[in-house]
Amino acid sequence: MIQVGQILFILSVLVILHEFGHYITAKMFKVKVEKFYLFMDAGFSLVKKKIGDTEWGIGWLPLGGYVKLAGMVDESMDTEQLKQEPQPWEFRSKPAWQRLIIMLGGIIVNVLLAWLIYTVVYTTYGQKYISTEAIQKNGLAFGESGLNAGFKNGDKIVAVDGKFQERFNRMTLDLLLGDHVVVERNGMQESFVLSDEAKKDILGGEGKDFIQPRLAIVQVDSVIPGMLAQKAGVLKGDKILGVNGSPITFQDELSTALGKYKNQDVTLNVLRNGTPIDLSSKVTEDGKIGVFNRTDISKDFQIVNKLSIGEAVSAAVDESYQLIVYNVKQFKLILRPKTEAYKHVKSPIGIARALPDTWNWEFIWNFTALFSIGLAFMNILPIPGLDGGHALFTIAEMITGKKLSEKTMGYVQTTGMIILLTLMALTFGKDIFELIVDKFVK
Protein backbone atom coordinates (compact mmCIF):
# COMPACT_ATOMS: atom_id res chain seq x y z
CA MET A 1 0.00 0.00 0.00
CA ILE A 2 2.92 2.35 0.66
CA GLN A 3 4.12 1.82 -2.92
CA VAL A 4 0.63 2.64 -4.23
CA GLY A 5 0.50 5.71 -2.01
CA GLN A 6 3.86 6.91 -3.30
CA ILE A 7 2.98 6.58 -6.98
CA LEU A 8 -0.42 8.24 -6.48
CA PHE A 9 1.23 11.13 -4.61
CA ILE A 10 3.92 11.56 -7.28
CA LEU A 11 1.43 11.34 -10.16
CA SER A 12 -0.95 13.76 -8.45
CA VAL A 13 1.77 16.37 -7.93
CA LEU A 14 3.04 16.06 -11.50
CA VAL A 15 -0.35 15.98 -13.20
CA ILE A 16 -1.78 18.90 -11.21
CA LEU A 17 1.25 21.10 -11.86
CA HIS A 18 1.51 20.06 -15.53
CA GLU A 19 -2.12 20.92 -16.15
CA PHE A 20 -1.74 24.11 -14.10
CA GLY A 21 0.88 25.16 -16.66
CA HIS A 22 -1.79 24.94 -19.38
CA TYR A 23 -4.37 26.56 -17.10
CA ILE A 24 -2.33 29.61 -16.12
CA THR A 25 -1.11 30.32 -19.66
CA ALA A 26 -4.68 29.96 -20.97
CA LYS A 27 -5.85 32.45 -18.35
CA MET A 28 -3.01 34.81 -19.33
CA PHE A 29 -4.45 35.00 -22.85
CA LYS A 30 -8.08 35.07 -21.66
CA VAL A 31 -9.02 31.60 -22.91
CA LYS A 32 -11.98 30.05 -21.10
CA VAL A 33 -11.02 26.91 -19.16
CA GLU A 34 -14.08 24.66 -18.94
CA LYS A 35 -12.55 21.76 -16.96
CA PHE A 36 -9.51 21.06 -14.79
CA TYR A 37 -9.21 17.36 -13.92
CA LEU A 38 -6.77 15.22 -12.00
CA PHE A 39 -7.02 11.78 -13.65
CA MET A 40 -9.52 10.99 -16.39
CA ASP A 41 -13.29 11.17 -15.85
CA ALA A 42 -14.33 8.69 -18.53
CA GLY A 43 -18.05 8.24 -17.86
CA PHE A 44 -18.10 9.76 -14.39
CA SER A 45 -16.13 11.77 -11.81
CA LEU A 46 -15.22 10.87 -8.25
CA VAL A 47 -15.40 14.52 -7.20
CA LYS A 48 -16.37 17.66 -9.09
CA LYS A 49 -17.27 21.24 -8.30
CA LYS A 50 -17.82 24.21 -10.59
CA ILE A 51 -16.11 27.43 -9.59
CA GLY A 52 -16.68 30.30 -11.99
CA ASP A 53 -16.37 29.03 -15.57
CA THR A 54 -14.28 26.00 -14.62
CA GLU A 55 -15.38 22.57 -13.41
CA TRP A 56 -12.72 21.21 -11.03
CA GLY A 57 -12.68 17.47 -10.44
CA ILE A 58 -10.96 14.15 -9.87
CA GLY A 59 -11.54 11.31 -12.33
CA TRP A 60 -11.58 7.62 -11.54
CA LEU A 61 -8.99 6.53 -14.13
CA PRO A 62 -5.39 7.40 -13.05
CA LEU A 63 -4.07 8.04 -16.56
CA GLY A 64 -2.87 11.61 -16.20
CA GLY A 65 -5.31 14.48 -16.29
CA TYR A 66 -6.39 17.37 -18.49
CA VAL A 67 -7.68 20.90 -18.79
CA LYS A 68 -10.49 21.42 -21.30
CA LEU A 69 -10.10 24.68 -23.17
CA ALA A 70 -13.03 26.25 -24.97
CA GLY A 71 -12.65 25.95 -28.73
CA MET A 72 -10.07 23.16 -28.75
CA VAL A 73 -10.26 19.47 -29.59
CA ASP A 74 -8.41 17.73 -26.75
CA GLU A 75 -8.56 14.55 -24.66
CA SER A 76 -12.30 15.03 -24.12
CA MET A 77 -12.85 14.69 -27.89
CA ASP A 78 -15.70 17.24 -27.58
CA THR A 79 -16.26 18.70 -31.07
CA GLU A 80 -19.75 20.16 -30.56
CA GLN A 81 -18.61 23.73 -29.88
CA LEU A 82 -16.52 23.69 -33.04
CA LYS A 83 -19.76 23.65 -35.04
CA GLN A 84 -20.47 27.17 -33.78
CA GLU A 85 -18.84 30.43 -34.82
CA PRO A 86 -15.49 31.07 -33.05
CA GLN A 87 -15.79 33.21 -29.95
CA PRO A 88 -13.09 35.60 -28.66
CA TRP A 89 -12.60 33.55 -25.44
CA GLU A 90 -11.92 30.32 -27.35
CA PHE A 91 -8.52 28.74 -27.91
CA ARG A 92 -9.04 28.60 -31.70
CA SER A 93 -9.55 32.37 -31.84
CA LYS A 94 -6.15 33.20 -30.39
CA PRO A 95 -3.00 33.97 -32.43
CA ALA A 96 -0.71 31.03 -33.16
CA TRP A 97 2.04 32.26 -30.85
CA GLN A 98 -0.37 32.41 -27.91
CA ARG A 99 -1.68 28.93 -28.66
CA LEU A 100 1.89 27.65 -28.81
CA ILE A 101 2.70 29.06 -25.36
CA ILE A 102 -0.47 27.50 -23.93
CA MET A 103 0.48 24.12 -25.40
CA LEU A 104 4.00 24.33 -23.96
CA GLY A 105 2.83 25.62 -20.58
CA GLY A 106 2.66 22.19 -18.93
CA ILE A 107 6.08 21.15 -20.24
CA ILE A 108 7.66 24.39 -19.00
CA VAL A 109 6.17 23.88 -15.52
CA ASN A 110 7.50 20.30 -15.41
CA VAL A 111 11.03 21.51 -16.13
CA LEU A 112 10.77 24.36 -13.62
CA LEU A 113 9.45 21.92 -11.01
CA ALA A 114 12.48 19.66 -11.48
CA TRP A 115 14.81 22.65 -11.10
CA LEU A 116 13.05 23.70 -7.91
CA ILE A 117 13.02 20.22 -6.37
CA TYR A 118 16.69 19.56 -7.12
CA THR A 119 17.67 22.98 -5.76
CA VAL A 120 15.89 22.26 -2.47
CA VAL A 121 17.19 18.67 -2.27
CA TYR A 122 20.80 19.74 -2.89
CA THR A 123 20.66 22.37 -0.14
CA THR A 124 18.96 20.10 2.40
CA TYR A 125 19.93 16.46 1.79
CA GLY A 126 22.89 17.25 -0.44
CA GLN A 127 23.90 16.15 -3.93
CA LYS A 128 24.55 12.42 -3.65
CA TYR A 129 26.04 9.91 -6.04
CA ILE A 130 28.15 6.75 -6.08
CA SER A 131 31.76 7.47 -7.10
CA THR A 132 32.85 5.50 -10.17
CA GLU A 133 36.51 6.02 -9.32
CA ALA A 134 36.07 4.66 -5.79
CA ILE A 135 33.81 1.76 -6.73
CA GLN A 136 36.11 0.40 -9.43
CA LYS A 137 39.32 0.73 -7.41
CA ASN A 138 39.75 -3.05 -7.64
CA GLY A 139 38.03 -3.22 -11.01
CA LEU A 140 34.47 -4.37 -11.66
CA ALA A 141 32.64 -7.68 -11.54
CA PHE A 142 30.09 -8.62 -14.21
CA GLY A 143 27.10 -10.90 -14.42
CA GLU A 144 26.74 -13.53 -17.12
CA SER A 145 25.21 -11.09 -19.63
CA GLY A 146 28.05 -8.64 -19.06
CA LEU A 147 30.70 -11.31 -19.55
CA ASN A 148 28.97 -12.46 -22.74
CA ALA A 149 28.94 -8.84 -23.96
CA GLY A 150 32.75 -8.71 -23.86
CA PHE A 151 33.58 -7.49 -20.36
CA LYS A 152 35.92 -9.38 -18.05
CA ASN A 153 36.00 -9.37 -14.28
CA GLY A 154 38.58 -6.84 -13.14
CA ASP A 155 37.90 -4.40 -16.01
CA LYS A 156 37.78 -0.69 -15.23
CA ILE A 157 35.55 1.52 -17.38
CA VAL A 158 37.70 4.26 -18.91
CA ALA A 159 35.12 5.80 -21.25
CA VAL A 160 31.78 5.25 -22.96
CA ASP A 161 31.46 6.99 -26.32
CA GLY A 162 34.56 8.97 -25.43
CA LYS A 163 33.45 10.18 -22.00
CA PHE A 164 34.25 9.10 -18.44
CA GLN A 165 31.23 9.06 -16.12
CA GLU A 166 32.12 9.97 -12.53
CA ARG A 167 28.73 8.76 -11.23
CA PHE A 168 28.55 4.98 -11.09
CA ASN A 169 24.74 4.85 -11.09
CA ARG A 170 24.91 6.73 -14.40
CA MET A 171 27.74 4.56 -15.70
CA THR A 172 25.46 1.54 -16.07
CA LEU A 173 22.96 3.68 -17.96
CA ASP A 174 25.70 5.12 -20.19
CA LEU A 175 26.77 1.60 -21.13
CA LEU A 176 23.24 0.64 -22.22
CA LEU A 177 22.70 3.91 -24.08
CA GLY A 178 26.18 4.11 -25.59
CA ASP A 179 28.06 2.02 -28.13
CA HIS A 180 31.85 2.31 -27.90
CA VAL A 181 33.37 1.15 -24.62
CA VAL A 182 36.99 1.55 -23.51
CA VAL A 183 38.20 -0.50 -20.54
CA GLU A 184 41.46 -0.86 -18.69
CA ARG A 185 42.34 -4.55 -18.57
CA ASN A 186 45.56 -5.87 -17.04
CA GLY A 187 47.12 -2.42 -17.31
CA MET A 188 46.22 -2.02 -21.00
CA GLN A 189 43.35 -0.19 -22.65
CA GLU A 190 41.00 -2.19 -24.85
CA SER A 191 37.90 -1.06 -26.74
CA PHE A 192 34.88 -2.83 -28.14
CA VAL A 193 31.34 -2.13 -29.31
CA LEU A 194 28.40 -3.07 -27.09
CA SER A 195 26.01 -4.62 -29.61
CA ASP A 196 22.23 -4.34 -29.58
CA GLU A 197 22.04 -8.09 -28.99
CA ALA A 198 24.24 -7.72 -25.91
CA LYS A 199 22.04 -4.91 -24.61
CA LYS A 200 19.00 -7.13 -25.13
CA ASP A 201 20.61 -9.86 -22.99
CA ILE A 202 21.54 -7.36 -20.27
CA LEU A 203 18.05 -5.81 -20.17
CA GLY A 204 16.41 -9.23 -20.14
CA GLY A 205 18.85 -10.64 -17.59
CA GLU A 206 20.50 -8.92 -14.64
CA GLY A 207 19.51 -5.41 -15.76
CA LYS A 208 21.45 -2.70 -13.95
CA ASP A 209 22.96 -5.39 -11.68
CA PHE A 210 25.02 -6.78 -14.56
CA ILE A 211 27.88 -4.62 -13.30
CA GLN A 212 29.05 -4.51 -9.68
CA PRO A 213 32.13 -3.41 -7.74
CA ARG A 214 34.82 -6.09 -7.53
CA LEU A 215 34.96 -6.71 -3.82
CA ALA A 216 37.71 -8.46 -1.93
CA ILE A 217 36.78 -11.59 -0.02
CA VAL A 218 35.71 -10.57 3.46
CA GLN A 219 33.96 -12.37 6.26
CA VAL A 220 30.82 -14.30 5.40
CA ASP A 221 27.88 -12.07 6.37
CA SER A 222 25.25 -14.78 6.41
CA VAL A 223 24.75 -18.46 5.70
CA ILE A 224 21.38 -19.44 4.22
CA PRO A 225 19.62 -21.91 6.57
CA GLY A 226 19.31 -25.37 5.08
CA MET A 227 21.67 -24.65 2.20
CA LEU A 228 24.83 -26.60 1.42
CA ALA A 229 27.26 -24.20 3.10
CA GLN A 230 25.46 -24.56 6.43
CA LYS A 231 25.50 -28.35 6.10
CA ALA A 232 29.24 -28.16 5.39
CA GLY A 233 29.80 -26.23 8.61
CA VAL A 234 30.45 -22.73 7.21
CA LEU A 235 29.77 -20.10 9.88
CA LYS A 236 29.07 -16.41 9.84
CA GLY A 237 32.43 -14.64 10.15
CA ASP A 238 34.38 -17.26 8.19
CA LYS A 239 36.61 -16.06 5.37
CA ILE A 240 36.71 -18.32 2.28
CA LEU A 241 40.23 -18.08 0.85
CA GLY A 242 40.18 -20.86 -1.72
CA VAL A 243 38.32 -23.66 -3.46
CA ASN A 244 40.04 -27.05 -3.90
CA GLY A 245 43.37 -25.43 -3.04
CA SER A 246 43.09 -22.67 -5.66
CA PRO A 247 43.38 -19.29 -3.90
CA ILE A 248 40.73 -16.62 -4.43
CA THR A 249 41.01 -12.90 -3.74
CA PHE A 250 37.73 -11.43 -4.95
CA GLN A 251 34.10 -12.43 -4.51
CA ASP A 252 33.55 -12.89 -8.23
CA GLU A 253 36.44 -15.39 -8.24
CA LEU A 254 34.55 -17.41 -5.63
CA SER A 255 31.49 -17.48 -7.88
CA THR A 256 33.61 -18.45 -10.88
CA ALA A 257 35.40 -21.18 -8.95
CA LEU A 258 32.16 -22.70 -7.64
CA GLY A 259 30.69 -22.48 -11.14
CA LYS A 260 33.31 -24.95 -12.33
CA TYR A 261 32.06 -27.60 -9.88
CA LYS A 262 28.29 -27.58 -10.34
CA ASN A 263 26.63 -30.62 -8.74
CA GLN A 264 30.03 -31.71 -7.38
CA ASP A 265 31.88 -31.83 -4.07
CA VAL A 266 34.49 -29.18 -3.31
CA THR A 267 36.89 -28.40 -0.50
CA LEU A 268 36.47 -24.89 0.88
CA ASN A 269 39.69 -23.42 2.27
CA VAL A 270 38.41 -21.31 5.16
CA LEU A 271 40.03 -18.97 7.68
CA ARG A 272 38.19 -19.06 11.02
CA ASN A 273 39.37 -16.89 13.91
CA GLY A 274 42.85 -16.79 12.37
CA THR A 275 43.05 -20.56 11.92
CA PRO A 276 42.91 -22.15 8.43
CA ILE A 277 40.52 -25.12 8.11
CA ASP A 278 39.11 -27.16 5.23
CA LEU A 279 35.40 -27.88 4.86
CA SER A 280 33.79 -30.25 2.39
CA SER A 281 30.69 -28.94 0.63
CA LYS A 282 28.50 -29.78 -2.31
CA VAL A 283 27.71 -27.18 -5.01
CA THR A 284 24.24 -26.62 -6.47
CA GLU A 285 23.45 -27.01 -10.16
CA ASP A 286 23.67 -23.23 -10.54
CA GLY A 287 27.08 -23.00 -8.87
CA LYS A 288 26.13 -21.81 -5.40
CA ILE A 289 26.59 -23.00 -1.84
CA GLY A 290 24.41 -20.51 0.05
CA VAL A 291 26.64 -17.78 1.51
CA PHE A 292 26.37 -14.00 1.28
CA ASN A 293 29.07 -11.35 1.43
CA ARG A 294 27.20 -8.08 1.51
CA THR A 295 28.46 -4.54 1.07
CA ASP A 296 26.58 -1.29 1.45
CA ILE A 297 27.47 0.50 -1.79
CA SER A 298 25.59 3.66 -0.82
CA LYS A 299 27.55 3.83 2.44
CA ASP A 300 30.99 2.71 1.29
CA PHE A 301 31.24 4.59 -2.02
CA GLN A 302 28.77 7.48 -1.78
CA ILE A 303 29.80 11.11 -2.29
CA VAL A 304 27.65 13.73 -0.51
CA ASN A 305 28.02 17.39 -1.44
CA LYS A 306 25.85 19.84 0.46
CA LEU A 307 25.51 22.88 -1.79
CA SER A 308 24.81 26.55 -1.22
CA ILE A 309 21.74 28.08 -2.86
CA GLY A 310 23.79 29.47 -5.74
CA GLU A 311 25.61 26.19 -6.30
CA ALA A 312 22.36 24.22 -5.99
CA VAL A 313 20.54 26.32 -8.61
CA SER A 314 23.37 25.78 -11.10
CA ALA A 315 23.61 22.06 -10.30
CA ALA A 316 19.83 21.66 -10.57
CA VAL A 317 19.81 23.23 -14.05
CA ASP A 318 22.66 20.94 -15.13
CA GLU A 319 20.94 17.86 -13.66
CA SER A 320 17.68 18.68 -15.45
CA TYR A 321 19.53 19.12 -18.74
CA GLN A 322 21.38 15.82 -18.29
CA LEU A 323 18.09 14.03 -17.62
CA ILE A 324 16.62 15.45 -20.83
CA VAL A 325 19.66 14.11 -22.72
CA TYR A 326 19.19 10.68 -21.09
CA ASN A 327 15.50 10.68 -22.05
CA VAL A 328 16.45 11.33 -25.67
CA LYS A 329 18.99 8.49 -25.59
CA GLN A 330 16.53 6.10 -23.94
CA PHE A 331 13.93 6.91 -26.58
CA LYS A 332 16.47 6.09 -29.29
CA LEU A 333 17.24 2.80 -27.53
CA ILE A 334 13.54 1.90 -27.49
CA LEU A 335 13.40 2.53 -31.23
CA ARG A 336 16.19 -0.02 -31.84
CA PRO A 337 14.19 -3.29 -32.14
CA LYS A 338 17.14 -5.63 -31.62
CA THR A 339 17.62 -4.38 -28.05
CA GLU A 340 13.98 -5.22 -27.22
CA ALA A 341 14.09 -2.25 -24.84
CA TYR A 342 10.43 -1.56 -25.67
CA LYS A 343 9.53 -4.65 -23.65
CA HIS A 344 10.81 -2.96 -20.50
CA VAL A 345 8.71 0.22 -20.72
CA LYS A 346 6.62 0.41 -17.55
CA SER A 347 3.17 1.76 -16.71
CA PRO A 348 2.47 3.40 -13.32
CA ILE A 349 1.74 -0.12 -12.03
CA GLY A 350 5.21 -1.32 -12.98
CA ILE A 351 6.81 1.84 -11.61
CA ALA A 352 4.94 1.49 -8.30
CA ARG A 353 6.22 -2.08 -7.90
CA ALA A 354 9.79 -0.81 -8.24
CA LEU A 355 9.37 1.82 -5.52
CA PRO A 356 10.64 1.17 -1.98
CA ASP A 357 8.14 -0.19 0.54
CA THR A 358 9.00 2.51 3.08
CA TRP A 359 8.07 6.19 2.87
CA ASN A 360 11.24 8.22 2.28
CA TRP A 361 10.81 11.90 1.43
CA GLU A 362 14.31 12.29 0.02
CA PHE A 363 13.69 9.44 -2.43
CA ILE A 364 10.18 10.64 -3.27
CA TRP A 365 11.26 14.18 -4.13
CA ASN A 366 14.23 12.96 -6.18
CA PHE A 367 11.97 10.54 -8.04
CA THR A 368 9.34 13.26 -8.56
CA ALA A 369 11.95 15.52 -10.17
CA LEU A 370 13.20 12.64 -12.34
CA PHE A 371 9.65 11.74 -13.36
CA SER A 372 8.84 15.42 -14.03
CA ILE A 373 11.58 15.66 -16.65
CA GLY A 374 10.39 12.36 -18.13
CA LEU A 375 6.84 13.72 -18.35
CA ALA A 376 8.10 16.90 -20.00
CA PHE A 377 10.04 14.89 -22.58
CA MET A 378 7.14 12.55 -23.31
CA ASN A 379 4.75 15.44 -23.81
CA ILE A 380 7.04 17.32 -26.18
CA LEU A 381 7.20 14.37 -28.59
CA PRO A 382 5.53 15.43 -31.87
CA ILE A 383 2.76 12.84 -31.56
CA PRO A 384 -0.91 13.76 -32.16
CA GLY A 385 -2.73 13.76 -28.86
CA LEU A 386 0.29 15.01 -26.91
CA ASP A 387 1.28 18.64 -26.31
CA GLY A 388 4.15 18.22 -28.77
CA GLY A 389 1.73 17.21 -31.52
CA HIS A 390 -0.36 20.36 -31.01
CA ALA A 391 2.81 22.45 -30.85
CA LEU A 392 4.13 20.94 -34.09
CA PHE A 393 0.99 21.84 -36.02
CA THR A 394 1.00 25.33 -34.52
CA ILE A 395 4.64 25.90 -35.48
CA ALA A 396 3.87 24.66 -39.02
CA GLU A 397 1.00 27.14 -39.13
CA MET A 398 3.31 29.98 -38.01
CA ILE A 399 5.80 29.08 -40.76
CA THR A 400 3.39 28.45 -43.63
CA GLY A 401 0.56 30.77 -42.63
CA LYS A 402 -1.88 27.89 -43.20
CA LYS A 403 -3.98 26.32 -40.48
CA LEU A 404 -5.36 22.79 -40.45
CA SER A 405 -9.12 22.70 -40.73
CA GLU A 406 -10.96 21.90 -37.52
CA LYS A 407 -12.33 18.74 -39.13
CA THR A 408 -8.84 17.53 -40.06
CA MET A 409 -7.54 18.43 -36.61
CA GLY A 410 -10.33 16.32 -35.12
CA TYR A 411 -9.29 13.32 -37.20
CA VAL A 412 -5.63 13.80 -36.27
CA GLN A 413 -6.47 14.10 -32.56
CA THR A 414 -8.67 10.99 -32.69
CA THR A 415 -5.94 8.97 -34.42
CA GLY A 416 -3.36 10.12 -31.90
CA MET A 417 -5.57 9.25 -28.94
CA ILE A 418 -6.28 5.77 -30.34
CA ILE A 419 -2.54 5.12 -30.73
CA LEU A 420 -1.74 6.42 -27.24
CA LEU A 421 -4.55 4.48 -25.58
CA THR A 422 -3.48 1.31 -27.39
CA LEU A 423 0.11 1.70 -26.20
CA MET A 424 -1.10 2.40 -22.66
CA ALA A 425 -3.35 -0.65 -22.72
CA LEU A 426 -0.46 -2.85 -23.85
CA THR A 427 1.90 -1.44 -21.20
CA PHE A 428 -0.66 -1.74 -18.40
CA GLY A 429 -1.58 -5.23 -19.58
CA LYS A 430 2.05 -6.36 -19.47
CA ASP A 431 2.58 -5.00 -15.94
CA ILE A 432 -0.71 -6.46 -14.67
CA PHE A 433 0.21 -9.86 -16.14
CA GLU A 434 3.65 -9.72 -14.48
CA LEU A 435 2.02 -8.76 -11.18
CA ILE A 436 -0.38 -11.72 -11.35
CA VAL A 437 2.44 -14.12 -12.25
CA ASP A 438 4.62 -12.88 -9.38
CA LYS A 439 1.79 -13.04 -6.84
CA PHE A 440 -0.04 -16.21 -7.80
CA VAL A 441 2.19 -18.33 -10.05
CA LYS A 442 5.77 -18.09 -8.82
N, C-alpha and C positions, 0 to 999 in steps of 0.2 A: 504493500500500500504506500510505503514511503517513496518508492520509485515512481508510482503513478502520480503521487502528489507533487513530486519534483517536476515531472514532465508537464503536468497541467499548469503548474506555476510558471515555468519557463515559457511555455507556449502562450499563456495568457498575457504575460508581460510583453512578449515580442509582437503578438498579433495586435494588441491594443495600441501599442506605440507605433507600429507600422501603419495601421489604419488611421491613427491620429495624424500622421504625416500627410495623408491624403485629405483628411478632414480640415486641418488648419490651412492648408494651401488653397483648398476649395473655398473656404470662408474668406480668405484674403482677396480672392477675385470674385466674391459675391455669387458663388454658385450654391444653389440650394442643395443641402444634404438631406435626403429623405430617410436614410437608415444608417445606423452605426451598430454593427453586430460583432460580438466576440463569438467565434464558431459559426457554423452554418445553420440556418433555420429552415432547412428543407421540410416543408409541410407544416411545421409548428415551431414555436419558440418556448424555451423554458421560462424566460423572463422577458418582459418588454414594457416600455413606458415611453409615451410621447412627450417630449419637452420641446416646445416651440414647433419648428418645422421638421424636427428629426425624431425618428423612432429609435430609441436606444434599447438594445436587447442582447440576450445570450441564447445562441442556438444550441441544439442538442447534439450536433455532429461536429466533433473536434477536428475539423479540417480547415484551420485558418480562421478567417473572418472577412468582413468586407464593409465598405461604406457604399451606399447607393446614391449616386449623384443624379440629379434631375437632368434628363436629356442625354443620357449615356447608356449604351448597352454594356452591361457588366456581368458579374457572376449571377445576378438575379435573372438574367435573360428576359427582362421586362422590356418589350418593344412597343407597348401600347402608346406611350406618350410621344414616340417618334412619329406617329401618324398625324399628330397635331403640328401646327405652325410653331417654329422655334420661339422660345421666350427668352428675354434678356437674362434671366436667372439660371438658365440651363447651361450645362457643360458644352453642348454642341454650338452654342452661340458665342463662345469666348474665342479670342484669337489663338492661333496655334501655339504661340510661345507660352501662353498662360496654361493651356491644356497640357503642354509638355511638363511644366513645373508641377502641376497637380499630379500627373502620372508618376513623376519621380519623387514626390514628397515622402512616400513610405520608405523608399530605398535610402534616401538621405537621412531620415530619422534613424534607420537601422545602423547606418555607419556612425552617426553621431553618438548613438547609444553605446556602441562598442568602445568608442574613444573614451566616453565618460566612465564606463565601468572599469576599463583597464587603468585609467588614471587613478581612480579611487582605490582599486585593488593594489596597485603598485606603491601607493603611499601608505597603505594600512598593512596588508599582508606581506607586501614586497614582491618584486619580480623574481619568480622562481623557475629554475630549469635544471635538468640533469646535465652535468658537464661531460661532453664527449671525450675531451682530453683525459679527464680523471677516470672515466669508466672503461676506457680501452688502454689503460696503462699496461696491463698484461696481455693486451690483444682482446679479441672478441671470440665468443663461442656461438656456433650456428646450429639451428635445427636441421632436420633432414632436407627440407626444401631449400634452405640456404646453402647447404653443402652441394646439393644437386645443381644449384644455380651457378656454382663456380667459386664460392667462398671456401676458405679453409680455416679451421680453428686456429686462433692465434693471429689472424689478419687484423690489421688496423686500417680503418677507413681514412684515406688521405684526402679524397675528393670525390664528389658526385657531380658529373657534368661540369667539372672544372672548379667547383667550390667546396671548401671545407665548412661543415656545419658544426658550430660549437655546441648546439643543443642536441643531446642524444635523442630525446623524444621526437625531434624533427628529423634526425638522421634516418631513422627507419622509414619515415614518410618520403624523404628525399630519394631513398633507394628505390622505392616503388614508383615514384613519379619521374625519376630520372632514367638515364640510359647508360652513360659511360661511367664506370666505376674504377677508381684507382685505389689500390691497397698496398700497404707495406707488409711484405711477407718475407720472413727470414732476412731482414735487413735490406731487401731489394723492393723496388716499386714494380708492381704489375698492374696491368689494366685489362678490363674485359667489358663486354656489353651485357647488361642484364636483359635477357630476351622477354618478350611478352609471355611466352610459355612458362618461363621461370616465375614471372610475376603471378601468373595464374595459379601455379603450385603453391606459392607463398600465401596468397590470399585465401586459397582453399584449404591450406594446412594450418601452420602455426600462427599465421597472421603477423601482427607486430612482434610476437614473441619468437620469431625466427632468428632474431639476433639478440644476444645477451652479453653482459660482461663476462670475461674469462676469469673466473674466480679460483684462487688457490684452494687446495683442499684444507678445510678447517674441521673443527669438531662436528660430529654428527649432531644435528639439531633435534631430530626426532626419528624414531623407528616405528613404522606402521605396524600396529598390532596384528598378529596373525600372519604377517608376510614372512618371506624366507629369511630376511636379515635377522628378525627377532628369533626365529627358530634356530638360527646359526649361533646366536649368543651375542650379536652386536648390541651395544648399549649406547644410550645417549651420552655424548662426550667423547666417544671413540674417534680416532683419526685414522681413516683408511689410507695407507701409504702405498699399497700395491695390490695387484691381482696376479696370482700364480707366479709370484716372484718378480714380476715386471713393475718397476716403480712408476708411480703416477704423481704428478705435481698439481694438475688442475682438475676441476670437477668434470669438465667435458671429457678429459682423458679417462676418468672412471667410467663414464657412460659408454665411451668407445670400447674400453676394455671388456666391460660386461657384455656389450653387444656382440663380441666375438664368441661368447660362450652361452648362447641362448639354449635353454633346456638342458644345460650341463652343470656339473659340479665345478666349483672354483675354490681356491684358497685365498681368503682375504688376509692381507698382511696389515695388521692393525696395531696402532700405538695406543695403549690404555694406561693412563696415569704414568707416562714416561717409560712404560715397559712394552716392548714389542711382543705380540702374540699372533698366532695364526688361527683363523676360524674357517671351517668348511661350510660353504653355503651353496645352495642351488640357485640358478638364474632362471627367471621366467622366460616365456617364449618371446617377449618383447624386450628382453635384455635388462631387466630390473631386478632389484632384490628388496626394495622397500625401505630406503633411507632417504632423508631430506637434509640438504645443507642449504639453509636459507640465508639470504642477505637482504637488507632493507635498502634498496637502491636509492629511494627518495631521501633516506637519512645519510647514507654513506657517500653519495656522489652529488648531492643537491647543492646548487648555488643559490643564495638568497640575497638579493640586492634591494634594500629599502630605499626608495627614491624620493627626492624632493618633488614638490608640485611641478616645477618647471621641467625637471628630468622626466617625471611621470607622463606629462602631456606629450612630450616628444616621443617617448618610448611607446605610448599608447597609439599614436599616429602610425609609427613604424610597424607595430604589431598588427594593426588593422590592415595596413597595406600588404604585409606579408601573408596574412590570411586570405586576402583577395587573390593574391598570386597562387596560393595553394589551391584555392577553389577552382581557378582556371585550369591548373594542372590536373586536378582530380577529374574534372569534367572531360578533359582530353583522354585521360586513362579510361574512363567509362566508355568513351567512343571507340576504343580499340578492342574489337570483339575477342581477339585471341587471349586477352588478359582475363576475360569473363568478370571484370570488375563490376559490371552492371548487376550481377547476381548478389552483390554485397551491399547494394543501396538499401537503406533502412527507412521504414515508416516510423512515426512517433512510438508505435508499439515496440519496434526493435530497438529504438534509441532508449526507451524507458527501461528495457531489460538490461541494458548495458550500464545504467546509472548505479551508483553505490546505494546500498540499502540502509545507509545512515544519512541524516540530514546534515549537510556541511555547507555553510554559507559561502565559504571561500570557493569551493568547487562549483556551487550553483551559479555564482556570479561570473566566474571564469567561463563556465559552459554557456551561460546566457550570452556573453559577449561573442564567443565563438560561433554560436548558433545564429546570432544577429547578423554577423557578416555573411554566413551561409545563406540566410534568408534574403539578404540584399542581393547577393550574387544570383540566386535562383530567380528572383523577380526581375532582374535586369536582362535575363536571357530574352532574345527577340522571338518569343513564342506567343502566338495568339492566345489570349486568355490571361497572360501575365502582364505586369506593368511594362515590361520591356517590349512586348508586342505592340501595345498601344503607343508607346514612345516611338517605336520604329516607324509606324504609319504616320505619326504626327511629324517626325523629322522629314520623312519623304514628302509630306505635304508642304512643309516649309521650304524645301529645296525646289520642288516642281511647281508649286502653286496650285496643285490639283488635290482635291480631297476625295477619299473613297465615299461612295454613296452609302447612306445609312443602311440600305438593304444589303449591300455587299459586306459592310462592316458587321452586320448581324450574322451573316453566313460564316464569316471569318471567326467571329467570337464563338459561335456554336461549335465549329470544327475544333478550335483550340480547347474548349472546355471538354469536349468528348475525349480528345487525346489525353488531356491532363487527368481526367477522372479515370480513364482506363489504366494509365500508368499508376495512379494512386491505388486503384483496386488490386492490381497485380502485386504492388509492394506490400500493401496491408495483408493480402492473402498469403504471401510468402511468410511474413512475420507471424501471422496467426497460426499457420501450419507448423512452423518451427516451435512455437510456444506449446501447441498441443502435443507434438512429438516429445518435447523435453519433459512435459508434465505427466503425460499418460502412457508413453510408449517406452522411453528409455528407463 
